[in-house]
Each structure stands twice: as C-alpha cells, then as structure tokens.
C-alpha cells in the first residue's frame, strides 16, 4: 500500500481529524540512515506526526520542523515536512539499542531521555513561529499531545506507532491526530476519550487491515464523520550539490582555506537523506574567490 494521509472532521467541524499510514517512507528512512529498531520507531513516529501537522498548514511553501532534543543515548531527532506530503528527518545517534520497555514495546522514551520539543512553522512571514515545551515522556505522541495543549491551546489526542518485525524491517507505521475545537460539547469529547481507551494501538489496527479512513472512523465512532480529502506521502529531500556548496560558502574564509589547502576532494553528506556530495578543492576555491571578489 502506498503511504497516504487523510483529513476529516466530525460533528459540524467541531472536531478535526487526521490519520496517516507511513510504512514505506519509514522503511526508506531506516535504510538511508541505517537505523536501529528504537531509532526507526522514534523517527517513524515523528515523521508521521510531522506529515499530519504539515497537512494542517495552508500553503505549498509552508514548512514545519520538529526538533526533539534529549539527554538519552539517541540524543534527539529532527524532522521537516511541508503541506504537500513530503517529509525528511534524521536521528542524532542512529545506533541505539536498549531493552524493551515491556514485551513488544521499544523503549523510545529512555532512548530520548529528558529534554525539549521545539516546533517551528515557516509560513513566509518575517519571523517564523516557534514554540518549545519540555518532553513529557520522550515517546513522541505524548510530547506532541502536551505541545498542542500547552503551546497552541488546542486539546488534542495523538496516536503514533511503528511496528518492526524480527528481521528489523518496518511492517506498519502510521498515526492519528484528533483536535477538539472550542465549539465541541462535553458529550462529544467523552465519546472520543472512551473510543481511544478501547481501541488497540495504531499498528494493530493497520495490521488488521484498517486504512487511515478506518482509523479516523474508529476513533470518532458514534460521531458524524466527514472525510474531506487525502494526500500521498513520501520521504523527500530537496538537497542539491548547489545548496551544499552554498552552505560551505557560509563558513569563514579561513576555514574554507584550511579545508582546501591540501588539494584533496571534499566530501559532505546530507544529514537528512544521507546523499553524498564530492567537490574538488579547485571547485571550492573558485567559489571562494568569487565570494571574496563580491565582497561577501
């Protein structure tokens, strides 16, 4: 099944709902970054959430970035998404192995540790929005639930999951975000809370054949649900050799000079997708001369 997400509402738009299946892109990230199972679960959950949060934004050029910073062995992770269903991300330390929290549950919280979640939204304004909250559990979903309530004042329920098989491949990945608008009544909220408590994990629902639409209807059972639209999702990085070279040119002149004085090729790797770029020393020096000549 191809990765995709859906947007829905319930009870006359007093409830907003999003759900995603993200197995393919999570497996893509696992392979690109050679992730351990715990890191695959952490990054997969964060990418699922970022996709749905990017879906909430209005314009194609809007960008969302989630930065989880923790004092655990994983160190944190960074994910960026847009409104078009594209996401990319990396884990600070991709080679972390810990005992399961309990049978069948990878200990993402301990791998992340204590720290912060920073959410940045670039909508083209002079100053992008930025909100930071303390990590509650490091399990990703709990932290985002707290972020929505504390920073955006939107009561929300976030469910995320990644199921990895014994061969360390991703079997299922996905999630949902349910948001309660101010007009929602208490009976509606109570129904949603009861539904969520009675439902199996997201990955169990996906494994049983549920689609994102089914997950939304399960969470919002008993409410009037309207599915509005859907969007394909993928792991996508917009890095290029020109962008990487421009980043190198942002270094101090003395650092660039030191980098190229031996005449050896310069190799850089994109953190987000793992793609390698190689520049000759002469190529970098020519760009440096142009930079200095332009008075930059």
N, C-alpha and C positions, 0 to 999 in steps of 0.2 A: 504494500500500500504506500502511495506517495504521501509525504508529510503535508499536512494542511491544518488550518485552524478555522474556526467559525466564530461569528459574533451573533449574539442573540439578546433578547430582552424578555421580561415577563411582567405580568400584571400592569399593563399600560405604562411600560417603560419605568416603573419604579425599581426594577431590578435589571442590572446589566450583567451579561454573562459572556465568557469567552472560554473556549476549550481548544486544545491542540494535540495532535499526535506527531511526535518528533523523532521516531526511531532512526530514520535514515540519516538525518543531519547529526544526531548524537553519535551514531556509529562513525560517521565521517570525521567528527572531531576526535573521537577516540583513536582512530588510525593516524590522523595527521599529527597528533601530539603524543602518541604512544602512552596513553593514559592508563593508570592503574584503575581497577574497578571503582574504588572510592572516588577518585578524581573524575572518572567518567560520570558517575552518579551526580556529583556536585555540579559539574559543568552542564550536564544534560538538563538538570532541573532549572538551573539559572537561565539557560538558553530558551527553554520552554516558556518561562515567565517573561523573559525579555521580548520574545515574539509577540505574546499577547499584549504586553504593555506598549510595544511599538504599534500594534494594531489599534490601540486607543488613540494614537496621535493622528492628526488630521491630514498632513501633507507628506508627499513622497520624499521630500528632502529633510524632514524631521528626523532627528537621531536620538536614540535613547542609549545610555550607558549605565550599567550596573557594576559597581566595584565593591566586592566583598573583601575586606581586609581582616585577617585573623592571626592570632598568635599560635595556632596549631601547626602541625608539620606541613600542611598543604600551603599555608601562608596566605591564601586567598585566591581570588579569580576575578577576571574582568570579562564582561560580555557587552557587545554593542549590537543594536538592532535598528531597523527602520520600519516605516509603515508599509513596506512592500513585501514583507515576509522573509526578509534576509537577515541573517544573524551570524555573528562570529564571536569567538572567545578563546581564552586560554587560562590555564591554571598556573599559578606561580611555581609550584613544585609538583610536577605531574606523576611522580613515582612514590606514592604514599600507600603503605599497607598497614592496616590495623585490624584487630579482632572485631567481628560483627557486634553491633550494639545489642542485638538479640538475633535469634535464628532468622536468616533471610533478610536482615536489615543492615546495610552497610553503614558504618559509623561516620557519616559525613560531619556531624556536629563536632566530634572530637578532632577530626582532621582539620576542620576550620578553626576551632577554638573561639576565644573571646575576641571581640573587635568591633568593627563598624560596617554598615552598609551605606554606600553613597549612591544616590540616584541622580543622574544628570540628564536633562532634556534640552536639546538644542533645537529650537523651533525657528531659528533665523533672527531672533531678537539680539540686541547688542549684548545682553548679559544672559547666558543660558541659565535655566532653573537648576538649582542644586539643593538636595535635601539629604541629610545624614542622620542615621539613627544607630543606636547600639544593637549589635547582634543579640537576639534572644536565645537562640539555640544553636545557630550555625547550620541548621538543617535546610536552609534556603526558604522553604514555604512559610515557616513560622516567622522568619525575619521580614519577609515581604508583607505578610498579614499585618505585622506590627507597623511597618513603614506606612502602609496605606492609612491606617488609623491615626498614627502619631503625626505624620508629616503632611498628608493630603486630606486628613479628616474625612475619609471615606471608609466606613465599615466594610470590610471585605473578607472573603474566605478564599484562601489559596491552597490548592492541592496539586502536588507535583510528584512525579515518580519516574524512576529509571530501573528497569529490570535487566540484569545481566546474567547470561547463562554460564554454565560451568566452563565453557571454552573462552569466557571473557568477552564474548560478542554481546551487543545490545539486542535484546529480544523485543522490548517495548519501552517507549518513553512518551511522556506527554503530561498534560495537566489541565487545570481549570482555574479561572478567577471569577468569583461572583462578587458583585458590588451592590450595596444597598443604597439607594437614593433617599434623600430626606423625606420624600412623599410616601415611602413604603410603610405599611401598617405593621403592628406587632405580630399579628397572626401570620403574616407572610414570612417575617423573619424567623418566627418559631418553627414554621414548616421547613424552611431551608436548613435550620440547625438540626432538626430531627433527621432530615434526609441524609445530611452529611455524616452524622454519627452512625447511621445504619448502613451506610454504603461501604463496600470493600475499597481497598486502595485503588488509585488510578490505574496502575499497571495491571491489577487483577481484572478490572473492567475491560481494559484494552485486550488482555489475553483471552477474555471470554467472547471477543468479537465486537465489543462496543466501539462505535465511532465517536468523534468529538460531539456530534449532534446528540448521540445517545447519552453521553456523559452529562451534557447540559440538562437533558430531559430527566435523567436520574436525580441529579442534584436539585432540580426545580420541580420534582414530582408534586402534583396537586396544584400547580400554578398554571396560568395561561401563558405558554411559551411561544415566542415567535423567533424563528431563525432568520436572520437578516441577510447574511452573505458569508462567503468563505474565501480563503486565500491560500495559495500554495506557499510552502515554506522550504527554505534551503540554507545550508551553511554557505555563506558567500563572503569573500574578502575582496575589497576593491584596491588592494595594494598593487603597485606597479614599480617598475625599475625607476621611472622618473620621480615618483613620490619618495622612494627610498633615497635616491640621490639628493633630492631637496632636503630630506631630513639630515643627511650627512653634512650638507652645506650649512646647517644651522649650528653646527659645532663651532668652537673657537678656531680661529685660523691656525693657532699654534698646535691644536690637537690634530687638525687635518694634515698639517705639515708633518707631524710626527708619524701619523698613520701611513703616509705615502713615501717617506724618505728612503725606505728600503727597496722600493720598486716592486714589491710583491703584490699580487692581486688582493683585493679587499672583498671579503665575503660577509654578507649580512643575511640574517634570517628574519622573516616577518613573524612577530610574536603570535599574531592571530591565526595564521594559516600554515606556518612552517615553510613557506616557499623561500628558496634561497636565491639571492641575487649576488652576482660577482661583477666587480668593477676593476678595471686596470688602474694602476697608480696614475698613469698618464691621464686617463679619463677624469679622475677626481681632481688632479692638478689643474687641468684645463678649466673645469668648472670653478675651481678656487680662484684662478687668475681672473675669470670673468666676474666673480663675486667681488673681488678686491677692486677690479677696474671700474665696477659700477658704484663703488663707494659703499657697499653694503656692510 
